[in-house]
Amino acid sequence: MLGCVAYTLCFAQHPFMECSKLAICSAAYHFPQNPATQISEKLKDLIRLMLVPDPEQRPNIAKVLSILDNYYSLPSINLPEAAQQVKSKQEH
C-alpha cells in the first residue's frame, strides 16, 4: 500500500488505474513520461521496491524508514530480482 501512496503522491494517479488483479499481481505499471514530472531514478527505485509483487520481497516499515533516513547518502536503492525485472521492462 505504501508504494501505491508514494506513486500517487509523485504522479497524481494510482499505479494500477485499471484495477485488474492481473496488473497488480504482475506489477504492470509504468511511470508517466511527463517532462513536468521530474522524479529521480532513485525515488522511482524506492517506489519499485515497495511495489514488488511478492510481499516477502517488499521492505518492512523499518527498512523503508532506514532508506529514507539515509536517502541522500545512498548512491542507489538495492532492488530484489523481481523489482529489477519490472525496471528492465519499464526501460524498454
N, C-alpha and C positions, 0 to 999 in steps of 0.2 A: 504494500500500500504506500509506503514512504517513497518508493521510486515513482509511482504514479503522481503523488503530490508534487515531488520535485520537478518532474517533467511538466506538469500542468503550470507550475509557477514560472518555469523558464519559457514555455511556449504558448501559454494561454489556451491550451487544448489538452484533452486526455490522450494518452498514448494509444489507447485502444478504442478509438471513436466508434468503430462498428460493433464493439462489444461482443464479438463472436468468441466462443470458447477456444476455437482453433487459433485465432490471432493471439489470445492471451497465453495459451499453452505453448505456442511456438515462438513467443516473443516477437511477433510480426508487427513491429512498429518502426517508424523512421523519424529522423529529426528533420523538421521543416528547413528548407533551403532559403529562407527569407534573409536577405542581407541585413535587414534591420535588427535581426535577432542574432547577435554575435555571442555565441556561447563557446567557451573554451573546450578543447578536446578533453581536457582533464575533468571538467564538470560533466561532459557527456559520458565519460567513462564511469564516473561515480553513479550517474543515473543508470547506465547499463548494468553496473554491478548490482544495484538494488532491484533491477527488473529481470534478473536471471530467472528463467523458467523454473528451475529446480530450487525449491525453498531451502534445501540443505546447503546450497552453494551461495545463498544470499547472506550478506553480513547481518549480524545482530545489531541492536541499537548501540551497544558498547563499541563495536567495530566502526560503525558509522560515525559516532562521536569522536573516536580516535582519529579517523581520517579527517574529519572537519577541524579538529584541534590542530592538526599538523598540515592542513591543506596547502598552505603557501610554501612550506618547506619540502613537500613531496614533489619529486620530479614527475611522477605519474601515479596513476591508480593501478594496482595489480588486479588484473581480471582473470577469473577462472576460465577454463576452456570454453564453457558454454557462452560466456559473455564475449570472448574473443571471436567465436563463430558468428554471433549476432553482429559484432562490429565489422567483420570482414564482409558480411552480406550487405551491410549498410553502405560500405565504401565502394561497392561495385554496382 
